[in-house]
Amino acid sequence: MSNPQPPQGQQINIELGEKEAEGTYSNLAIITHSPAEFVIDFTRILPGVPKARVQARIIMTPQHTKLLMNAIRDNIQKYEEKFGEIKIFGEETANPFGFQVPVKEEKVH
């Protein structure tokens, strides 16, 4: 069984509401997954505020998550070709906040 794809050249009309057009700032994403889906919680950490609230939760199939990852990778490449390399500040420190790849934990026997 294959995924239905829109015919080549077909345009999709996407509506952007006023609230959504404003956007939501996020500086922390928490990603979890099951065999059926990926859940991405976007939140923001602010100095002096000990608690963070999820601003948006996106739930996607594994296939759509991988397509999103590829699209982001492609756009980062295009951005860096035009504006230069994106520097990641604090990589050398153990900064617990921000978008990060989780460290793989090893089991102790």
N, CA, C and O atoms as a GROMACS GRO file, in nm:
protein
  436
    1MET      N    1   0.085  -0.118   0.000
    1MET     CA    2   0.000   0.000   0.000
    1MET      C    3   0.089   0.124   0.000
    1MET      O    4   0.178   0.136   0.084
    2SER      N    5   0.067   0.214  -0.091
    2SER     CA    6   0.150   0.334  -0.099
    2SER      C    7   0.072   0.454  -0.047
    2SER      O    8  -0.051   0.455  -0.044
    3ASN      N    9   0.148   0.556  -0.004
    3ASN     CA   10   0.086   0.680   0.042
    3ASN      C   11   0.036   0.759  -0.077
    3ASN      O   12   0.111   0.778  -0.174
    4PRO      N   13  -0.089   0.805  -0.074
    4PRO     CA   14  -0.138   0.885  -0.186
    4PRO      C   15  -0.063   1.018  -0.191
    4PRO      O   16  -0.049   1.085  -0.088
    5GLN      N   17  -0.016   1.055  -0.307
    5GLN     CA   18   0.054   1.180  -0.329
    5GLN      C   19  -0.031   1.268  -0.419
    5GLN      O   20  -0.096   1.218  -0.511
    6PRO      N   21  -0.031   1.399  -0.394
    6PRO     CA   22  -0.106   1.486  -0.485
    6PRO      C   23  -0.043   1.478  -0.624
    6PRO      O   24   0.078   1.467  -0.637
    7PRO      N   25  -0.125   1.485  -0.728
    7PRO     CA   26  -0.070   1.481  -0.863
    7PRO      C   27   0.031   1.594  -0.884
    7PRO      O   28   0.017   1.702  -0.826
    8GLN      N   29   0.132   1.567  -0.968
    8GLN     CA   30   0.234   1.666  -0.997
    8GLN      C   31   0.168   1.795  -1.048
    8GLN      O   32   0.078   1.791  -1.132
    9GLY      N   33   0.215   1.906  -0.997
    9GLY     CA   34   0.163   2.034  -1.042
    9GLY      C   35   0.039   2.082  -0.969
    9GLY      O   36  -0.003   2.196  -0.988
   10GLN      N   37  -0.022   1.997  -0.885
   10GLN     CA   38  -0.141   2.037  -0.811
   10GLN      C   39  -0.100   2.133  -0.699
   10GLN      O   40  -0.003   2.108  -0.628
   11GLN      N   41  -0.172   2.242  -0.686
   11GLN     CA   42  -0.145   2.339  -0.581
   11GLN      C   43  -0.238   2.315  -0.464
   11GLN      O   44  -0.355   2.279  -0.482
   12ILE      N   45  -0.186   2.336  -0.344
   12ILE     CA   46  -0.263   2.321  -0.222
   12ILE      C   47  -0.283   2.461  -0.164
   12ILE      O   48  -0.187   2.536  -0.148
   13ASN      N   49  -0.406   2.496  -0.133
   13ASN     CA   50  -0.437   2.625  -0.074
   13ASN      C   51  -0.425   2.611   0.077
   13ASN      O   52  -0.503   2.538   0.139
   14ILE      N   53  -0.329   2.681   0.137
   14ILE     CA   54  -0.306   2.674   0.282
   14ILE      C   55  -0.347   2.806   0.343
   14ILE      O   56  -0.300   2.913   0.302
   15GLU      N   57  -0.436   2.799   0.442
   15GLU     CA   58  -0.485   2.919   0.509
   15GLU      C   59  -0.402   2.943   0.634
   15GLU      O   60  -0.376   2.850   0.710
   16LEU      N   61  -0.361   3.068   0.656
   16LEU     CA   62  -0.285   3.108   0.774
   16LEU      C   63  -0.368   3.206   0.853
   16LEU      O   64  -0.391   3.319   0.810
   17GLY      N   65  -0.413   3.162   0.970
   17GLY     CA   66  -0.496   3.247   1.055
   17GLY      C   67  -0.414   3.358   1.118
   17GLY      O   68  -0.291   3.351   1.122
   18GLU      N   69  -0.483   3.462   1.168
   18GLU     CA   70  -0.415   3.577   1.229
   18GLU      C   71  -0.329   3.536   1.347
   18GLU      O   72  -0.214   3.578   1.358
   19LYS      N   73  -0.384   3.454   1.435
   19LYS     CA   74  -0.311   3.411   1.555
   19LYS      C   75  -0.187   3.331   1.515
   19LYS      O   76  -0.079   3.353   1.571
   20GLU      N   77  -0.201   3.240   1.421
   20GLU     CA   78  -0.088   3.157   1.378
   20GLU      C   79   0.018   3.240   1.305
   20GLU      O   80   0.137   3.211   1.314
   21ALA      N   81  -0.025   3.343   1.235
   21ALA     CA   82   0.068   3.428   1.161
   21ALA      C   83   0.161   3.506   1.255
   21ALA      O   84   0.271   3.542   1.215
   22GLU      N   85   0.117   3.530   1.377
   22GLU     CA   86   0.202   3.598   1.475
   22GLU      C   87   0.320   3.512   1.515
   22GLU      O   88   0.426   3.564   1.548
   23GLY      N   89   0.304   3.382   1.511
   23GLY     CA   90   0.411   3.290   1.549
   23GLY      C   91   0.423   3.276   1.700
   23GLY      O   92   0.364   3.352   1.776
   24THR      N   93   0.501   3.178   1.742
   24THR     CA   94   0.527   3.152   1.883
   24THR      C   95   0.676   3.129   1.899
   24THR      O   96   0.734   3.044   1.831
   25TYR      N   97   0.739   3.202   1.989
   25TYR     CA   98   0.882   3.187   2.013
   25TYR      C   99   0.906   3.064   2.099
   25TYR      O  100   0.835   3.039   2.196
   26SER      N  101   1.009   2.987   2.062
   26SER     CA  102   1.048   2.869   2.139
   26SER      C  103   1.199   2.859   2.138
   26SER      O  104   1.264   2.879   2.035
   27ASN      N  105   1.257   2.827   2.255
   27ASN     CA  106   1.401   2.804   2.262
   27ASN      C  107   1.433   2.669   2.325
   27ASN      O  108   1.547   2.644   2.365
   28LEU      N  109   1.332   2.583   2.333
   28LEU     CA  110   1.351   2.448   2.385
   28LEU      C  111   1.249   2.355   2.320
   28LEU      O  112   1.129   2.386   2.317
   29ALA      N  113   1.295   2.245   2.268
   29ALA     CA  114   1.205   2.144   2.212
   29ALA      C  115   1.233   2.012   2.282
   29ALA      O  116   1.348   1.972   2.298
   30ILE      N  117   1.127   1.946   2.322
   30ILE     CA  118   1.138   1.814   2.384
   30ILE      C  119   1.072   1.716   2.289
   30ILE      O  120   0.955   1.731   2.253
   31ILE      N  121   1.148   1.615   2.248
   31ILE     CA  122   1.100   1.521   2.147
   31ILE      C  123   1.091   1.382   2.208
   31ILE      O  124   1.188   1.330   2.264
   32THR      N  125   0.973   1.322   2.195
   32THR     CA  126   0.953   1.184   2.237
   32THR      C  127   0.891   1.108   2.120
   32THR      O  128   0.841   1.169   2.025
   33HIS      N  129   0.896   0.976   2.128
   33HIS     CA  130   0.840   0.899   2.017
   33HIS      C  131   0.792   0.762   2.064
   33HIS      O  132   0.834   0.711   2.168
   34SER      N  133   0.705   0.707   1.984
   34SER     CA  134   0.656   0.570   1.999
   34SER      C  135   0.672   0.506   1.861
   34SER      O  136   0.716   0.573   1.768
   35PRO      N  137   0.637   0.379   1.846
   35PRO     CA  138   0.646   0.320   1.712
   35PRO      C  139   0.556   0.390   1.610
   35PRO      O  140   0.582   0.382   1.490
   36ALA      N  141   0.451   0.458   1.656
   36ALA     CA  142   0.353   0.515   1.564
   36ALA      C  143   0.369   0.664   1.538
   36ALA      O  144   0.324   0.712   1.434
   37GLU      N  145   0.433   0.739   1.632
   37GLU     CA  146   0.439   0.882   1.612
   37GLU      C  147   0.556   0.945   1.688
   37GLU      O  148   0.613   0.886   1.779
   38PHE      N  149   0.588   1.068   1.645
   38PHE     CA  150   0.682   1.155   1.715
   38PHE      C  151   0.601   1.268   1.775
   38PHE      O  152   0.509   1.319   1.711
   39VAL      N  153   0.634   1.306   1.898
   39VAL     CA  154   0.568   1.418   1.964
   39VAL      C  155   0.677   1.522   1.992
   39VAL      O  156   0.776   1.492   2.058
   40ILE      N  157   0.656   1.643   1.942
   40ILE     CA  158   0.751   1.751   1.962
   40ILE      C  159   0.680   1.860   2.042
   40ILE      O  160   0.584   1.922   1.994
   41ASP      N  161   0.728   1.883   2.164
   41ASP     CA  162   0.674   1.989   2.249
   41ASP      C  163   0.768   2.109   2.240
   41ASP      O  164   0.886   2.099   2.274
   42PHE      N  165   0.714   2.222   2.196
   42PHE     CA  166   0.790   2.346   2.187
   42PHE      C  167   0.759   2.429   2.310
   42PHE      O  168   0.642   2.454   2.340
   43THR      N  169   0.862   2.472   2.382
   43THR     CA  170   0.845   2.553   2.501
   43THR      C  171   0.951   2.663   2.499
   43THR      O  172   1.034   2.668   2.408
   44ARG      N  173   0.947   2.747   2.597
   44ARG     CA  174   1.051   2.850   2.608
   44ARG      C  175   1.092   2.862   2.754
   44ARG      O  176   1.010   2.860   2.845
   45ILE      N  177   1.222   2.876   2.771
   45ILE     CA  178   1.281   2.895   2.903
   45ILE      C  179   1.320   3.042   2.912
   45ILE      O  180   1.385   3.096   2.822
   46LEU      N  181   1.280   3.107   3.021
   46LEU     CA  182   1.314   3.248   3.040
   46LEU      C  183   1.396   3.263   3.168
   46LEU      O  184   1.371   3.194   3.266
   47PRO      N  185   1.493   3.354   3.167
   47PRO     CA  186   1.575   3.375   3.287
   47PRO      C  187   1.489   3.413   3.407
   47PRO      O  188   1.398   3.496   3.397
   48GLY      N  189   1.518   3.351   3.520
   48GLY     CA  190   1.447   3.384   3.643
   48GLY      C  191   1.311   3.319   3.657
   48GLY      O  192   1.244   3.338   3.758
   49VAL      N  193   1.268   3.243   3.556
   49VAL     CA  194   1.138   3.176   3.563
   49VAL      C  195   1.166   3.025   3.575
   49VAL      O  196   1.215   2.964   3.480
   50PRO      N  197   1.136   2.966   3.691
   50PRO     CA  198   1.172   2.827   3.714
   50PRO      C  199   1.083   2.724   3.644
   50PRO      O  200   1.113   2.604   3.645
   51LYS      N  201   0.975   2.770   3.583
   51LYS     CA  202   0.879   2.678   3.523
   51LYS      C  203   0.857   2.716   3.377
   51LYS      O  204   0.848   2.834   3.343
   52ALA      N  205   0.849   2.614   3.292
   52ALA     CA  206   0.822   2.639   3.150
   52ALA      C  207   0.691   2.571   3.112
   52ALA      O  208   0.657   2.465   3.164
   53ARG      N  209   0.617   2.635   3.021
   53ARG     CA  210   0.490   2.580   2.974
   53ARG      C  211   0.504   2.547   2.827
   53ARG      O  212   0.566   2.621   2.751
   54VAL      N  213   0.447   2.434   2.786
   54VAL     CA  214   0.448   2.397   2.645
   54VAL      C  215   0.366   2.499   2.568
   54VAL      O  216   0.250   2.524   2.602
   55GLN      N  217   0.426   2.557   2.464
   55GLN     CA  218   0.359   2.656   2.381
   55GLN      C  219   0.284   2.591   2.265
   55GLN      O  220   0.180   2.640   2.221
   56ALA      N  221   0.340   2.480   2.216
   56ALA     CA  222   0.277   2.407   2.106
   56ALA      C  223   0.324   2.263   2.109
   56ALA      O  224   0.439   2.235   2.143
   57ARG      N  225   0.236   2.172   2.075
   57ARG     CA  226   0.268   2.029   2.064
   57ARG      C  227   0.234   1.987   1.922
   57ARG      O  228   0.122   2.005   1.875
   58ILE      N  229   0.333   1.929   1.854
   58ILE     CA  230   0.314   1.879   1.720
   58ILE      C  231   0.331   1.728   1.723
   58ILE      O  232   0.431   1.677   1.774
   59ILE      N  233   0.234   1.656   1.668
   59ILE     CA  234   0.238   1.510   1.664
   59ILE      C  235   0.243   1.470   1.517
   59ILE      O  236   0.159   1.511   1.437
   60MET      N  237   0.343   1.388   1.483
   60MET     CA  238   0.366   1.350   1.342
   60MET      C  239   0.397   1.202   1.332
   60MET      O  240   0.444   1.139   1.427
   61THR      N  241   0.370   1.148   1.214
   61THR     CA  242   0.412   1.011   1.186
   61THR      C  243   0.565   1.008   1.173
   61THR      O  244   0.625   1.112   1.145
   62PRO      N  245   0.627   0.893   1.191
   62PRO     CA  246   0.772   0.885   1.170
   62PRO      C  247   0.813   0.930   1.029
   62PRO      O  248   0.916   0.996   1.013
   63GLN      N  249   0.735   0.894   0.929
   63GLN     CA  250   0.768   0.932   0.791
   63GLN      C  251   0.764   1.084   0.774
   63GLN      O  252   0.855   1.141   0.713
   64HIS      N  253   0.660   1.150   0.825
   64HIS     CA  254   0.650   1.295   0.813
   64HIS      C  255   0.757   1.365   0.896
   64HIS      O  256   0.805   1.472   0.858
   65THR      N  257   0.795   1.305   1.009
   65THR     CA  258   0.901   1.363   1.090
   65THR      C  259   1.034   1.361   1.014
   65THR      O  260   1.110   1.458   1.018
   66LYS      N  261   1.060   1.251   0.944
   66LYS     CA  262   1.183   1.242   0.866
   66LYS      C  263   1.180   1.340   0.748
   66LYS      O  264   1.283   1.401   0.716
   67LEU      N  265   1.066   1.356   0.685
   67LEU     CA  266   1.053   1.454   0.577
   67LEU      C  267   1.076   1.596   0.630
   67LEU      O  268   1.141   1.677   0.564
   68LEU      N  269   1.025   1.625   0.750
   68LEU     CA  270   1.048   1.755   0.812
   68LEU      C  271   1.196   1.775   0.839
   68LEU      O  272   1.251   1.882   0.811
   69MET      N  273   1.263   1.673   0.894
   69MET     CA  274   1.405   1.682   0.921
   69MET      C  275   1.483   1.711   0.793
   69MET      O  276   1.573   1.796   0.793
   70ASN      N  277   1.449   1.642   0.685
   70ASN     CA  278   1.517   1.665   0.557
   70ASN      C  279   1.492   1.806   0.505
   70ASN      O  280   1.583   1.870   0.451
   71ALA      N  281   1.369   1.856   0.520
   71ALA     CA  282   1.336   1.992   0.475
   71ALA      C  283   1.411   2.096   0.557
   71ALA      O  284   1.460   2.195   0.502
   72ILE      N  285   1.422   2.075   0.688
   72ILE     CA  286   1.496   2.168   0.773
   72ILE      C  287   1.645   2.165   0.735
   72ILE      O  288   1.708   2.270   0.724
   73ARG      N  289   1.700   2.044   0.716
   73ARG     CA  290   1.841   2.031   0.677
   73ARG      C  291   1.867   2.106   0.546
   73ARG      O  292   1.967   2.178   0.533
   74ASP      N  293   1.777   2.090   0.449
   74ASP     CA  294   1.791   2.156   0.319
   74ASP      C  295   1.786   2.308   0.334
   74ASP      O  296   1.865   2.380   0.273
   75ASN      N  297   1.695   2.356   0.417
   75ASN     CA  298   1.682   2.500   0.437
   75ASN      C  299   1.799   2.558   0.515
   75ASN      O  300   1.840   2.671   0.488
   76ILE      N  301   1.854   2.485   0.610
   76ILE     CA  302   1.973   2.532   0.681
   76ILE      C  303   2.090   2.543   0.584
   76ILE      O  304   2.165   2.641   0.589
   77GLN      N  305   2.105   2.445   0.496
   77GLN     CA  306   2.212   2.450   0.396
   77GLN      C  307   2.197   2.574   0.308
   77GLN      O  308   2.295   2.645   0.283
   78LYS      N  309   2.076   2.600   0.262
   78LYS     CA  310   2.052   2.717   0.177
   78LYS      C  311   2.078   2.846   0.253
   78LYS      O  312   2.136   2.940   0.199
   79TYR      N  313   2.036   2.852   0.378
   79TYR     CA  314   2.058   2.969   0.462
   79TYR      C  315   2.207   2.995   0.477
   79TYR      O  316   2.253   3.108   0.459
   80GLU      N  317   2.284   2.888   0.510
   80GLU     CA  318   2.428   2.905   0.533
   80GLU      C  319   2.502   2.942   0.404
   80GLU      O  320   2.601   3.014   0.409
   81GLU      N  321   2.455   2.894   0.290
   81GLU     CA  322   2.516   2.933   0.163
   81GLU      C  323   2.497   3.083   0.139
   81GLU      O  324   2.583   3.149   0.081
   82LYS      N  325   2.384   3.135   0.182
   82LYS     CA  326   2.352   3.277   0.160
   82LYS      C  327   2.409   3.368   0.268
   82LYS      O  328   2.459   3.477   0.237
   83PHE      N  329   2.401   3.327   0.395
   83PHE     CA  330   2.435   3.414   0.507
   83PHE      C  331   2.557   3.370   0.587
   83PHE      O  332   2.600   3.443   0.676
   84GLY      N  333   2.612   3.254   0.560
   84GLY     CA  334   2.726   3.204   0.636
   84GLY      C  335   2.684   3.102   0.740
   84GLY      O  336   2.565   3.083   0.768
   85GLU      N  337   2.783   3.037   0.794
   85GLU     CA  338   2.759   2.928   0.890
   85GLU      C  339   2.684   2.978   1.014
   85GLU      O  340   2.713   3.085   1.066
   86ILE      N  341   2.590   2.898   1.058
   86ILE     CA  342   2.519   2.926   1.183
   86ILE      C  343   2.606   2.873   1.296
   86ILE      O  344   2.635   2.754   1.303
   87LYS      N  345   2.647   2.962   1.384
   87LYS     CA  346   2.731   2.923   1.498
   87LYS      C  347   2.641   2.878   1.613
   87LYS      O  348   2.540   2.942   1.644
   88ILE      N  349   2.680   2.770   1.676
   88ILE     CA  350   2.609   2.720   1.794
   88ILE      C  351   2.692   2.760   1.916
   88ILE      O  352   2.796   2.701   1.942
   89PHE      N  353   2.645   2.860   1.989
   89PHE     CA  354   2.717   2.907   2.106
   89PHE      C  355   2.687   2.817   2.224
   89PHE      O  356   2.574   2.771   2.242
   90GLY      N  357   2.789   2.791   2.305
   90GLY     CA  358   2.770   2.710   2.424
   90GLY      C  359   2.783   2.561   2.400
   90GLY      O  360   2.758   2.483   2.492
   91GLU      N  361   2.822   2.518   2.281
   91GLU     CA  362   2.839   2.374   2.257
   91GLU      C  363   2.945   2.315   2.348
   91GLU      O  364   2.938   2.198   2.386
   92GLU      N  365   3.045   2.398   2.383
   92GLU     CA  366   3.154   2.347   2.466
   92GLU      C  367   3.116   2.342   2.614
   92GLU      O  368   3.190   2.287   2.695
   93THR      N  369   3.000   2.400   2.649
   93THR     CA  370   2.956   2.398   2.789
   93THR      C  371   2.840   2.301   2.803
   93THR      O  372   2.781   2.257   2.705
   94ALA      N  373   2.809   2.270   2.925
   94ALA     CA  374   2.698   2.177   2.954
   94ALA      C  375   2.571   2.257   2.976
   94ALA      O  376   2.510   2.247   3.083
   95ASN      N  377   2.530   2.336   2.880
   95ASN     CA  378   2.410   2.418   2.889
   95ASN      C  379   2.287   2.327   2.884
   95ASN      O  380   2.266   2.260   2.782
   96PRO      N  381   2.205   2.322   2.990
   96PRO     CA  382   2.092   2.231   2.991
   96PRO      C  383   1.970   2.282   2.915
   96PRO      O  384   1.870   2.210   2.905
   97PHE      N  385   1.975   2.404   2.859
   97PHE     CA  386   1.858   2.459   2.794
   97PHE      C  387   1.884   2.479   2.645
   97PHE      O  388   1.998   2.498   2.603
   98GLY      N  389   1.778   2.476   2.568
   98GLY     CA  390   1.788   2.499   2.425
   98GLY      C  391   1.761   2.372   2.348
   98GLY      O  392   1.730   2.267   2.406
   99PHE      N  393   1.772   2.381   2.217
   99PHE     CA  394   1.751   2.267   2.131
   99PHE      C  395   1.878   2.184   2.132
   99PHE      O  396   1.983   2.232   2.091
  100GLN      N  397   1.869   2.061   2.176
  100GLN     CA  398   1.987   1.977   2.186
  100GLN      C  399   1.954   1.834   2.148
  100GLN      O  400   1.838   1.791   2.152
  101VAL      N  401   2.057   1.761   2.112
  101VAL     CA  402   2.045   1.617   2.092
  101VAL      C  403   2.068   1.554   2.228
  101VAL      O  404   2.170   1.582   2.291
  102PRO      N  405   1.974   1.469   2.276
  102PRO     CA  406   1.994   1.411   2.409
  102PRO      C  407   2.118   1.322   2.413
  102PRO      O  408   2.152   1.256   2.314
  103VAL      N  409   2.183   1.320   2.528
  103VAL     CA  410   2.299   1.235   2.547
  103VAL      C  411   2.250   1.093   2.573
  103VAL      O  412   2.161   1.072   2.656
  104LYS      N  413   2.307   0.997   2.502
  104LYS     CA  414   2.267   0.858   2.520
  104LYS      C  415   2.315   0.809   2.656
  104LYS      O  416   2.433   0.818   2.689
  105GLU      N  417   2.221   0.756   2.733
  105GLU     CA  418   2.256   0.705   2.865
  105GLU      C  419   2.296   0.559   2.854
  105GLU      O  420   2.233   0.480   2.783
  106GLU      N  421   2.401   0.524   2.925
  106GLU     CA  422   2.444   0.385   2.927
  106GLU      C  423   2.393   0.320   3.053
  106GLU      O  424   2.394   0.382   3.160
  107LYS      N  425   2.347   0.196   3.042
  107LYS     CA  426   2.296   0.124   3.157
  107LYS      C  427   2.413   0.071   3.240
  107LYS      O  428   2.512   0.022   3.186
  108VAL      N  429   2.400   0.082   3.371
  108VAL     CA  430   2.500   0.029   3.463
  108VAL      C  431   2.450  -0.104   3.511
  108VAL      O  432   2.337  -0.115   3.560
  109HIS      N  433   2.532  -0.207   3.498
  109HIS     CA  434   2.490  -0.341   3.542
  109HIS      C  435   2.535  -0.370   3.680
  109HIS      O  436   2.508  -0.478   3.733
   0.00000   0.00000   0.00000
